[in-house]
Amino acid sequence: MSNDNFSFETKLLHNKYKVDAATGAVSVPLQHASTFHQPSVDSFGKFDYSRSLNPTREALEEIIAEMEGGTRGFAFASGMAAISTAFLLLSQGDHVIVTEDVYGGTFRMVTQVLNRFGIEHTFVDMTDLAAVKAAVQPNTKVIYAETPSNPLMKVTDIKGVSEIAKEIGALTFVDNTFMTPYLQRPLDLGADIVLHSATKFLGGHSDTLSGLAVTKDEELGARLYALQNSFGAVLGVQDAWLVMRGIKTLSVRMQQSQQSACQIAAFLKDHPLVAKVHFPGLVNHPQYEIHCKQALGPGAVLSFELENETLFKEFVQNLKLPVFGVSLGGVESILSYPAKMSHAAMPDNERQKRGISNTLLRLSVGLESPEDIISDFSQALEAGLVYLTKER
């Protein structure tokens, strides 16, 4: 039976790297060597120097390429290393269109680094294809989408944006960190490069820093490889191994976390102290139908806004279960404060303009019992209400 006939869940475990050919080991070997002996002056082997290619990293790169349905995968030292290297496909004088409420690190890269090299940018509300078209300039070379976006969970029509890019001869980059290829495959919808912070759901255990990229065609893959090899921000073998281990349980982790996120989002939506919930699994989400068309589920990340800043602070102070910190996608639930964490690189006026308020919280739902999380949120909201009542 061909691997092509297996389901996605089965292929997470049964792929080319299921068993080590040399030893029969059911785990990919860690090859720590930085350099490799060559047979002769005239005959070089596949591997020469680990920046260029390493057997352990190669395994992860081939696995993510298969998961995303691409031709070539690349593993980097972080999600931002993957994103930054992909942006190096641009040249001086080029222009990029970017999702307006993009991750803060990507915002910083575009506004503080690319601009220094004469690469122009325009931020747009990418839920509006007309706005995307209006932002196109003669020198537009890349349309960069993050869907759902971080942290407002706005959804971009990947197929629609990709068609706009093709009309003008531009590339489409899609950050697929929130969805993972288990729920969404941007390359199948017309994107050219898909990007991940594998630190998040793919690694899944908050114990590795890593980034991945997958290209749709061989020629683009060769160009990105040349940049990876030149820039050198490659993933170390221990981290590559950790990501591969995490990928083996991706489907079961995403299933449980997503189911729990739906329950928690429903609870928050109906709570009188919660002003707004952003989650593509809610039918009142503005892009609910588009998301349902291009993804197999809403994922496990949501964001919500509380009624005021005093309540916000008391709520966070009284929570017991979630980790309060940066990042997402771990087995533990992680609550983040975008204004001072993921989007700290974005000036306050830019955050406010995008709707990233000072009472917005982002929740990455882990593997705890959703009832326990809801109970914890309930007591923390109640404590905040008691404090507000005393203040008045």
The 8 nearest C-alpha neighbors of each residue, nearest first, counted from 0:
[[1, 2, 4, 3, 5, 13, 6, 14],
 [2, 0, 3, 4, 5, 14, 13, 10],
 [3, 1, 4, 5, 0, 10, 14, 13],
 [4, 2, 1, 5, 6, 0, 10, 7],
 [5, 3, 2, 1, 6, 0, 10, 7],
 [4, 6, 2, 3, 9, 10, 7, 1],
 [5, 7, 9, 8, 10, 4, 3, 2],
 [8, 6, 10, 9, 11, 5, 181, 66],
 [9, 7, 6, 11, 10, 250, 12, 5],
 [10, 8, 6, 11, 7, 12, 13, 5],
 [9, 11, 13, 7, 12, 8, 14, 5],
 [12, 10, 247, 9, 8, 13, 7, 246],
 [13, 11, 10, 9, 247, 14, 17, 8],
 [12, 14, 10, 17, 9, 11, 15, 2],
 [13, 15, 17, 16, 10, 12, 11, 2],
 [16, 14, 17, 13, 18, 62, 58, 61],
 [15, 17, 14, 18, 19, 27, 58, 13],
 [16, 18, 14, 13, 15, 25, 12, 19],
 [19, 17, 25, 23, 16, 24, 20, 26],
 [20, 18, 23, 24, 21, 22, 27, 25],
 [21, 19, 23, 22, 18, 24, 16, 17],
 [20, 22, 19, 23, 24, 18, 28, 27],
 [23, 21, 24, 19, 20, 18, 25, 28],
 [22, 24, 19, 18, 20, 21, 25, 26],
 [25, 23, 19, 22, 26, 18, 27, 20],
 [26, 24, 18, 17, 19, 23, 27, 16],
 [25, 27, 24, 28, 18, 19, 17, 16],
 [26, 28, 19, 29, 16, 25, 55, 240],
 [29, 27, 30, 26, 55, 19, 24, 240],
 [30, 28, 55, 31, 236, 27, 237, 240],
 [29, 31, 32, 55, 28, 54, 236, 53],
 [30, 32, 29, 33, 236, 237, 55, 53],
 [33, 31, 34, 30, 35, 49, 53, 48],
 [32, 34, 49, 48, 31, 35, 50, 53],
 [35, 33, 48, 32, 47, 49, 36, 46],
 [34, 36, 47, 46, 37, 48, 33, 32],
 [35, 37, 38, 34, 47, 44, 43, 46],
 [36, 38, 43, 39, 44, 35, 42, 47],
 [39, 37, 42, 43, 36, 44, 40, 41],
 [40, 38, 42, 41, 37, 43, 36, 44],
 [41, 39, 42, 38, 43, 37, 44, 36],
 [40, 42, 39, 43, 38, 37, 44, 36],
 [41, 43, 39, 40, 38, 44, 37, 45],
 [44, 42, 37, 38, 41, 39, 45, 40],
 [43, 45, 46, 37, 42, 47, 38, 36],
 [46, 44, 47, 43, 52, 37, 35, 53],
 [47, 45, 44, 52, 48, 35, 53, 49],
 [46, 48, 35, 34, 45, 49, 44, 36],
 [49, 47, 34, 51, 50, 33, 46, 35],
 [48, 50, 53, 52, 33, 51, 34, 47],
 [49, 51, 48, 52, 231, 228, 233, 53],
 [50, 52, 49, 228, 48, 53, 47, 46],
 [53, 51, 49, 50, 46, 48, 57, 54],
 [52, 54, 49, 56, 55, 57, 46, 51],
 [55, 53, 57, 56, 58, 30, 52, 46],
 [56, 54, 58, 57, 53, 29, 236, 30],
 [57, 55, 59, 53, 58, 54, 239, 236],
 [56, 58, 60, 54, 55, 59, 53, 61],
 [59, 57, 55, 61, 56, 60, 62, 54],
 [60, 58, 62, 56, 61, 57, 243, 63],
 [61, 59, 72, 57, 73, 63, 58, 62],
 [60, 62, 64, 58, 59, 63, 72, 57],
 [61, 63, 59, 65, 64, 60, 58, 66],
 [64, 62, 66, 65, 60, 61, 72, 67],
 [65, 63, 72, 69, 61, 67, 71, 62],
 [64, 66, 68, 62, 63, 67, 69, 61],
 [67, 65, 63, 64, 68, 180, 62, 7],
 [66, 68, 64, 65, 69, 180, 184, 63],
 [67, 69, 65, 66, 64, 186, 70, 187],
 [70, 68, 215, 64, 67, 214, 71, 213],
 [69, 71, 216, 215, 214, 217, 64, 68],
 [72, 70, 64, 214, 213, 69, 220, 61],
 [71, 73, 213, 60, 64, 212, 61, 63],
 [72, 74, 60, 212, 211, 213, 75, 71],
 [75, 73, 211, 234, 210, 60, 233, 212],
 [76, 74, 233, 234, 210, 77, 81, 232],
 [75, 77, 234, 209, 233, 232, 210, 80],
 [78, 76, 209, 210, 80, 79, 208, 75],
 [210, 77, 79, 196, 81, 80, 209, 195],
 [78, 80, 82, 81, 77, 83, 104, 210],
 [81, 79, 77, 83, 78, 82, 75, 84],
 [82, 80, 78, 84, 79, 210, 75, 83],
 [83, 81, 79, 85, 84, 80, 78, 86],
 [82, 84, 86, 80, 85, 81, 79, 87],
 [85, 83, 87, 81, 86, 82, 80, 226],
 [84, 86, 82, 87, 83, 88, 81, 223],
 [85, 87, 83, 88, 84, 89, 82, 113],
 [88, 86, 84, 89, 85, 83, 226, 90],
 [87, 89, 86, 85, 90, 223, 84, 222],
 [90, 88, 87, 86, 93, 91, 140, 118],
 [91, 89, 93, 92, 88, 118, 87, 117],
 [90, 92, 117, 118, 93, 116, 89, 119],
 [91, 93, 118, 117, 90, 94, 119, 138],
 [94, 92, 118, 138, 91, 90, 139, 140],
 [93, 95, 139, 119, 120, 138, 118, 140],
 [94, 96, 120, 141, 139, 142, 140, 119],
 [95, 97, 142, 121, 120, 122, 143, 141],
 [98, 96, 143, 122, 99, 142, 121, 144],
 [97, 99, 144, 101, 125, 123, 122, 100],
 [98, 100, 122, 123, 124, 101, 97, 353],
 [101, 99, 98, 353, 149, 148, 102, 150],
 [100, 102, 98, 99, 149, 148, 103, 106],
 [101, 103, 149, 105, 104, 106, 342, 341],
 [104, 102, 342, 106, 105, 344, 341, 345],
 [105, 103, 107, 106, 102, 108, 344, 79],
 [104, 106, 108, 107, 103, 102, 109, 101],
 [107, 105, 103, 109, 104, 108, 110, 102],
 [108, 106, 104, 110, 105, 111, 109, 344],
 [109, 107, 105, 112, 106, 111, 110, 104],
 [108, 110, 113, 106, 107, 112, 111, 105],
 [109, 111, 107, 108, 114, 106, 112, 113],
 [112, 110, 107, 108, 109, 114, 113, 115],
 [113, 111, 108, 115, 114, 109, 110, 116],
 [114, 112, 109, 118, 116, 115, 108, 111],
 [113, 115, 118, 117, 116, 112, 110, 119],
 [116, 114, 112, 113, 117, 111, 118, 110],
 [117, 115, 114, 113, 118, 91, 112, 90],
 [116, 118, 91, 114, 92, 115, 119, 113],
 [119, 117, 114, 93, 113, 91, 92, 116],
 [118, 120, 94, 114, 93, 117, 95, 92],
 [121, 119, 95, 94, 96, 122, 118, 109],
 [120, 122, 96, 97, 123, 95, 134, 119],
 [121, 123, 99, 97, 98, 96, 120, 124],
 [124, 122, 99, 125, 98, 97, 121, 131],
 [123, 125, 99, 126, 127, 98, 130, 122],
 [124, 126, 127, 98, 123, 155, 131, 128],
 [125, 127, 155, 124, 154, 128, 153, 156],
 [128, 126, 125, 130, 129, 124, 131, 155],
 [129, 127, 131, 130, 132, 126, 125, 160],
 [128, 130, 132, 131, 127, 133, 134, 125],
 [131, 129, 133, 127, 128, 132, 134, 123],
 [130, 132, 128, 134, 129, 133, 125, 123],
 [133, 131, 129, 135, 134, 130, 128, 163],
 [132, 134, 130, 131, 135, 129, 136, 128],
 [135, 133, 131, 132, 130, 136, 121, 96],
 [136, 134, 132, 133, 139, 131, 137, 96],
 [135, 137, 139, 138, 134, 94, 133, 140],
 [136, 138, 139, 135, 167, 94, 140, 93],
 [137, 139, 93, 136, 94, 140, 92, 135],
 [140, 138, 94, 136, 95, 137, 141, 135],
 [139, 141, 169, 94, 95, 170, 93, 138],
 [142, 140, 170, 95, 169, 171, 139, 143],
 [141, 143, 96, 171, 95, 97, 172, 170],
 [142, 144, 97, 172, 96, 171, 173, 141],
 [145, 143, 173, 98, 172, 97, 146, 174],
 [144, 146, 174, 148, 173, 147, 98, 101],
 [147, 145, 148, 154, 155, 144, 153, 175],
 [146, 148, 152, 154, 153, 145, 149, 177],
 [147, 149, 152, 146, 145, 153, 150, 151],
 [150, 148, 102, 151, 101, 152, 100, 147],
 [149, 151, 152, 148, 361, 302, 337, 100],
 [152, 150, 149, 153, 148, 277, 302, 100],
 [153, 151, 147, 148, 150, 277, 149, 278],
 [154, 152, 148, 147, 151, 146, 155, 126],
 [153, 155, 147, 146, 286, 126, 152, 290],
 [156, 154, 126, 146, 125, 157, 153, 144],
 [155, 157, 159, 158, 160, 289, 154, 126],
 [158, 156, 160, 159, 155, 161, 188, 185],
 [157, 159, 188, 161, 160, 156, 189, 162],
 [158, 160, 162, 156, 161, 157, 163, 128],
 [159, 161, 163, 157, 162, 158, 156, 164],
 [162, 160, 164, 158, 189, 163, 159, 190],
 [161, 163, 165, 159, 164, 160, 158, 166],
 [164, 162, 160, 166, 161, 165, 159, 167],
 [165, 163, 169, 161, 162, 167, 166, 170],
 [164, 166, 168, 162, 167, 163, 169, 161],
 [165, 167, 163, 164, 168, 162, 169, 161],
 [168, 166, 165, 164, 169, 163, 139, 140],
 [169, 167, 165, 166, 164, 170, 140, 139],
 [170, 168, 140, 164, 141, 167, 165, 139],
 [169, 171, 141, 164, 191, 140, 142, 172],
 [172, 170, 142, 190, 191, 141, 161, 143],
 [171, 173, 143, 192, 193, 191, 144, 190],
 [174, 172, 144, 193, 145, 175, 143, 194],
 [173, 175, 194, 145, 176, 193, 195, 144],
 [176, 174, 178, 179, 195, 177, 194, 173],
 [175, 177, 195, 179, 178, 196, 174, 194],
 [178, 176, 175, 179, 298, 147, 300, 200],
 [177, 179, 182, 175, 176, 298, 183, 180],
 [178, 180, 181, 176, 175, 182, 177, 183],
 [181, 179, 183, 184, 182, 67, 66, 178],
 [180, 182, 179, 183, 250, 178, 7, 249],
 [181, 183, 295, 180, 178, 294, 179, 296],
 [184, 182, 294, 180, 178, 181, 179, 185],
 [185, 183, 180, 186, 187, 67, 188, 182],
 [184, 186, 188, 187, 190, 183, 193, 189],
 [187, 185, 190, 189, 188, 184, 191, 215],
 [188, 186, 185, 189, 184, 190, 68, 67],
 [189, 187, 158, 185, 186, 190, 157, 184],
 [190, 188, 186, 161, 187, 158, 191, 185],
 [189, 191, 186, 171, 185, 161, 192, 188],
 [192, 190, 215, 171, 214, 170, 172, 186],
 [193, 191, 214, 172, 213, 190, 215, 173],
 [192, 194, 173, 213, 212, 172, 174, 175],
 [195, 193, 212, 174, 211, 175, 173, 192],
 [196, 194, 176, 211, 197, 210, 175, 78],
 [195, 197, 78, 210, 198, 176, 199, 209],
 [198, 196, 210, 201, 199, 209, 195, 202],
 [199, 197, 208, 209, 196, 202, 207, 205],
 [198, 200, 328, 197, 327, 203, 201, 202],
 [201, 199, 328, 203, 202, 329, 197, 198],
 [200, 202, 197, 203, 246, 199, 245, 242],
 [203, 201, 242, 245, 198, 200, 197, 199],
 [202, 204, 200, 329, 201, 328, 199, 245],
 [203, 205, 329, 206, 330, 202, 245, 328],
 [206, 204, 329, 207, 203, 198, 199, 202],
 [205, 207, 204, 208, 202, 198, 241, 203],
 [208, 206, 198, 238, 205, 209, 241, 202],
 [209, 207, 198, 77, 76, 238, 206, 197],
 [208, 210, 77, 76, 198, 197, 78, 75],
 [78, 211, 209, 77, 196, 75, 197, 81],
 [212, 210, 74, 195, 73, 194, 81, 75],
 [211, 213, 194, 73, 193, 72, 81, 195],
 [214, 212, 72, 193, 192, 71, 64, 69],
 [215, 213, 192, 220, 71, 69, 216, 191],
 [214, 216, 69, 191, 70, 186, 192, 213],
 [217, 215, 70, 219, 218, 214, 220, 69],
 [216, 218, 220, 219, 70, 221, 71, 215],
 [219, 217, 221, 220, 216, 222, 223, 215],
 [218, 220, 222, 221, 217, 216, 223, 214],
 [219, 221, 217, 223, 218, 222, 214, 71],
 [220, 222, 224, 218, 219, 223, 217, 225],
 [223, 221, 219, 225, 220, 224, 218, 226],
 [224, 222, 226, 220, 225, 221, 227, 219],
 [223, 225, 227, 221, 226, 222, 220, 228],
 [226, 224, 228, 222, 223, 227, 229, 221],
 [227, 225, 229, 223, 224, 228, 230, 84],
 [228, 226, 224, 230, 229, 225, 231, 223],
 [227, 229, 231, 225, 51, 226, 230, 224],
 [230, 228, 226, 231, 227, 225, 224, 51],
 [229, 231, 227, 226, 228, 232, 84, 233],
 [230, 232, 228, 233, 229, 227, 50, 226],
 [233, 231, 76, 75, 230, 80, 227, 234],
 [234, 232, 75, 76, 231, 74, 50, 235],
 [233, 235, 76, 75, 74, 239, 209, 236],
 [236, 234, 238, 237, 239, 233, 76, 56],
 [235, 237, 239, 238, 55, 56, 29, 240],
 [238, 236, 240, 239, 235, 241, 29, 31],
 [237, 239, 241, 240, 236, 235, 207, 242],
 [240, 238, 236, 242, 237, 241, 56, 235],
 [239, 241, 243, 237, 238, 242, 236, 244],
 [242, 240, 238, 244, 243, 239, 245, 237],
 [243, 241, 202, 245, 239, 244, 240, 246],
 [244, 242, 246, 240, 245, 241, 59, 239],
 [243, 245, 241, 242, 246, 247, 240, 202],
 [244, 246, 202, 242, 243, 247, 203, 248],
 [245, 247, 249, 243, 201, 248, 244, 242],
 [246, 248, 11, 245, 244, 12, 249, 243],
 [249, 247, 246, 250, 251, 245, 252, 244],
 [250, 248, 246, 252, 251, 247, 253, 201],
 [249, 251, 253, 252, 248, 254, 8, 181],
 [252, 250, 254, 253, 248, 249, 255, 8],
 [253, 251, 249, 255, 254, 250, 256, 248],
 [254, 252, 256, 250, 251, 255, 257, 249],
 [253, 255, 251, 257, 252, 256, 250, 258],
 [254, 256, 258, 257, 252, 253, 259, 251],
 [255, 257, 259, 253, 365, 299, 258, 364],
 [258, 256, 299, 260, 298, 254, 259, 255],
 [259, 257, 255, 261, 260, 256, 254, 262],
 [258, 260, 256, 369, 262, 257, 261, 255],
 [261, 259, 257, 263, 299, 262, 258, 364],
 [260, 262, 264, 258, 259, 263, 265, 257],
 [263, 261, 259, 265, 260, 264, 266, 258],
 [262, 264, 266, 260, 265, 261, 267, 259],
 [265, 263, 267, 261, 266, 262, 260, 268],
 [264, 266, 268, 262, 263, 267, 261, 269],
 [267, 265, 263, 264, 268, 269, 262, 270],
 [266, 268, 270, 264, 269, 265, 263, 273],
 [269, 267, 265, 266, 270, 276, 264, 275],
 [270, 268, 267, 266, 271, 265, 273, 264],
 [269, 271, 267, 273, 272, 268, 266, 274],
 [272, 270, 273, 269, 274, 268, 267, 306],
 [273, 271, 270, 306, 305, 274, 380, 384],
 [274, 272, 305, 270, 271, 275, 306, 304],
 [273, 275, 305, 306, 304, 272, 276, 271],
 [274, 276, 304, 303, 273, 277, 268, 305],
 [277, 275, 303, 268, 302, 278, 304, 267],
 [278, 276, 302, 301, 152, 303, 151, 275],
 [277, 279, 301, 280, 281, 152, 276, 284],
 [280, 278, 297, 281, 287, 284, 152, 290],
 [279, 281, 297, 278, 282, 261, 287, 296],
 [282, 280, 283, 284, 279, 278, 287, 265],
 [283, 281, 284, 287, 280, 279, 285, 288],
 [282, 284, 281, 285, 287, 286, 279, 280],
 [283, 285, 287, 282, 281, 286, 279, 278],
 [286, 284, 287, 283, 153, 288, 282, 279],
 [287, 285, 289, 284, 288, 154, 290, 279],
 [286, 288, 284, 290, 279, 289, 285, 282],
 [289, 287, 291, 290, 286, 292, 285, 282],
 [290, 288, 292, 286, 291, 287, 156, 293],
 [289, 291, 287, 293, 292, 288, 294, 286],
 [290, 292, 288, 289, 294, 293, 287, 295],
 [293, 291, 289, 290, 294, 288, 295, 287],
 [292, 294, 290, 291, 289, 183, 295, 157],
 [295, 293, 183, 182, 291, 296, 290, 292],
 [294, 296, 182, 183, 291, 293, 297, 292],
 [295, 297, 294, 298, 182, 291, 280, 257],
 [298, 296, 280, 279, 299, 257, 278, 295],
 [299, 297, 257, 296, 178, 300, 177, 253],
 [298, 300, 257, 260, 256, 364, 363, 301],
 [301, 299, 363, 362, 298, 364, 260, 302],
 [302, 300, 278, 362, 277, 361, 363, 299],
 [301, 303, 361, 277, 360, 362, 276, 151],
 [302, 304, 276, 360, 275, 359, 277, 361],
 [303, 305, 359, 275, 358, 274, 273, 360],
 [304, 306, 273, 274, 358, 307, 311, 272],
 [305, 307, 274, 272, 273, 304, 310, 308],
 [308, 306, 310, 309, 305, 311, 358, 304],
 [307, 309, 311, 310, 358, 312, 357, 306],
 [310, 308, 311, 312, 307, 313, 387, 383],
 [309, 311, 383, 313, 308, 312, 307, 314],
 [310, 312, 308, 314, 309, 313, 358, 305],
 [311, 313, 315, 309, 314, 310, 316, 308],
 [314, 312, 383, 316, 310, 315, 311, 317],
 [313, 315, 379, 311, 317, 383, 312, 380],
 [314, 316, 312, 318, 317, 313, 311, 379],
 [317, 315, 313, 314, 318, 312, 379, 319],
 [318, 316, 379, 314, 315, 313, 319, 382],
 [317, 319, 315, 379, 316, 320, 375, 314],
 [318, 320, 321, 317, 375, 322, 379, 316],
 [319, 321, 318, 322, 372, 375, 332, 371],
 [322, 320, 332, 333, 334, 323, 319, 331],
 [321, 323, 333, 334, 324, 332, 320, 331],
 [324, 322, 334, 335, 333, 321, 325, 315],
 [323, 325, 335, 322, 334, 333, 326, 340],
 [324, 326, 335, 340, 341, 327, 323, 333],
 [327, 325, 324, 199, 328, 333, 335, 341],
 [328, 326, 363, 199, 329, 333, 325, 200],
 [327, 329, 200, 199, 203, 363, 330, 326],
 [330, 328, 203, 204, 331, 205, 327, 365],
 [329, 331, 365, 366, 204, 203, 332, 328],
 [330, 332, 365, 329, 366, 333, 367, 321],
 [331, 333, 365, 364, 321, 363, 322, 330],
 [334, 332, 322, 363, 321, 362, 323, 327],
 [333, 335, 362, 323, 361, 321, 322, 324],
 [336, 334, 361, 324, 325, 360, 323, 337],
 [335, 337, 360, 340, 338, 339, 361, 359],
 [338, 336, 341, 340, 342, 339, 335, 360],
 [339, 337, 342, 343, 336, 340, 357, 355],
 [340, 338, 343, 337, 336, 342, 341, 344],
 [339, 341, 337, 343, 342, 336, 338, 325],
 [340, 342, 337, 103, 343, 325, 102, 339],
 [343, 341, 103, 337, 344, 345, 338, 340],
 [342, 344, 339, 340, 345, 338, 341, 103],
 [345, 343, 342, 103, 107, 346, 104, 106],
 [346, 344, 343, 342, 103, 350, 349, 347],
 [347, 345, 349, 348, 350, 344, 343, 342],
 [348, 346, 350, 349, 351, 345, 338, 343],
 [347, 349, 351, 350, 346, 352, 345, 353],
 [350, 348, 352, 346, 347, 351, 345, 353],
 [351, 349, 355, 347, 353, 352, 348, 345],
 [350, 352, 354, 348, 353, 355, 349, 356],
 [353, 351, 349, 350, 354, 348, 355, 347],
 [354, 352, 350, 351, 355, 100, 349, 99],
 [353, 355, 351, 352, 356, 350, 151, 100],
 [356, 354, 350, 351, 353, 359, 357, 338],
 [357, 355, 359, 358, 354, 351, 350, 338],
 [356, 358, 359, 338, 355, 308, 336, 351],
 [359, 357, 304, 356, 305, 308, 311, 307],
 [360, 358, 304, 356, 303, 357, 355, 336],
 [359, 361, 336, 302, 303, 335, 304, 358],
 [362, 360, 302, 335, 334, 301, 336, 150],
 [363, 361, 334, 301, 300, 302, 333, 364],
 [362, 364, 300, 333, 327, 332, 299, 328],
 [365, 363, 332, 299, 256, 260, 362, 300],
 [364, 366, 332, 331, 330, 256, 367, 329],
 [365, 367, 330, 256, 331, 255, 368, 364],
 [368, 366, 365, 369, 331, 371, 372, 332],
 [367, 369, 371, 370, 366, 372, 259, 365],
 [370, 368, 372, 259, 371, 367, 373, 263],
 [369, 371, 373, 368, 372, 374, 263, 367],
 [372, 370, 374, 368, 369, 373, 375, 367],
 [373, 371, 369, 375, 374, 370, 376, 368],
 [374, 372, 376, 370, 375, 371, 377, 369],
 [373, 375, 377, 371, 372, 376, 370, 378],
 [374, 376, 372, 378, 377, 373, 371, 379],
 [375, 377, 373, 379, 374, 378, 380, 372],
 [378, 376, 374, 380, 375, 379, 373, 381],
 [377, 379, 381, 375, 380, 376, 382, 374],
 [380, 378, 314, 317, 382, 376, 381, 318],
 [379, 381, 383, 377, 382, 314, 378, 376],
 [382, 380, 378, 384, 383, 379, 377, 385],
 [383, 381, 379, 385, 380, 384, 378, 386],
 [382, 384, 313, 380, 310, 386, 381, 314],
 [383, 385, 381, 387, 386, 382, 388, 380],
 [386, 384, 382, 388, 383, 387, 381, 389],
 [385, 387, 383, 389, 384, 388, 390, 382],
 [388, 386, 390, 384, 389, 385, 383, 391],
 [387, 389, 385, 391, 390, 386, 384, 383],
 [390, 388, 386, 391, 387, 385, 384, 383],
 [391, 389, 387, 388, 386, 385, 309, 384],
 [390, 388, 389, 387, 386, 385, 384, 309]]
